[in-house]
Amino acid sequence: MVEITIDGNVYEAEEGATILEVAREHRVDIPTLCYLREINEIGACRVCLVEVEGIDHLVAACNNEVTDGMVVYTDTPRVRRARVANLQLILSRHDRRCPTCFRNGTCQLQALTDRMGVHEVPYTTFFETKPIDARFPLVREPEKCVNCLRCVSTCQKVQALGVWDLVDSGSRAHVDAVAPDDCAFCGQCIANCPTGALHERDDTERVFDAIFDPDTITIAQVAPAVRSS
Ligand code: FES
């Protein structure tokens, strides 16, 4: 066991536990977005940042283990500013026409935004719409993806498949279906997506029409209900 101080309170914790796990065990609130326990603990979204005494930079609570004597602060002005900035950056790459999205009201990103009181995005909004892969049994809307990689981890760790993966690098890095034919139709990637980036096809007839010309088919053509405003 190790001893850790969070916001002035001293706790005993199992060696190997993350800061987030210990905080949650003691009802200390730390927001998360990409985190899925034992499935996706990759520290992608940086929404769970905390301050640790002796470390200059802020650290992600979800994938940093506690050490004996660690002193953590979860709610300082610096932490709050950084979380908000990271959330705003995520939102700047996200299609925020929420009223037209099927996840409106059940979207974890939307809920987090409300909870953190983020009502403005001071960055240029940029997202790409891409043609869908018409051979694929799901619809993926890349402009709603926040690159949390939950779908990638879920497919790999829960289904032992590799339908999704991160492709390209740097600012061009994005999730894509790299093995669509392997899809087991389990729907777990959809269930674990925090936004409306993944969903079942809801316009089968149009998709079958589209299958012969996948390069020219857009999501708007396949699932117009999602895009109409
Ligand atoms: Fe920790 Fe995303 S929840 S980095």
Residues whose N, C-alpha, C, O or C-beta is under 5 A from the ligand:
A	BS01	FES	P31 T32 L33 C34 Y35 G43 A44 C45 R46 V47 C48 A60 C62
